[in-house]
Amino acid sequence: MNTEESKGNWDQQKEKLKQKFAALTDNDILFKEGTKEEMISKLQKKLGKTREELLKIIEGL
């Protein structure tokens, strides 16, 4: 999968995440190349989920 496909997929997933968790802001789910772990950590704190729970939620979108 190339970068453009990944970005398009993430754009769809982040909209679904915002629908599922109304407390999330665009800043919370801002994904930049090389900052995935930072974003995951921020989401964990905001949502009170473990890393595994969060990744499972994202994969299920």
Secondary structure, DSSP 8 states (H G I E B T S, - for coil): --HHHHHHHHHHHHHHHHHH-TT--TTTT---TT-HHHHHHHHHHHHT--HHHHHHHHHT-
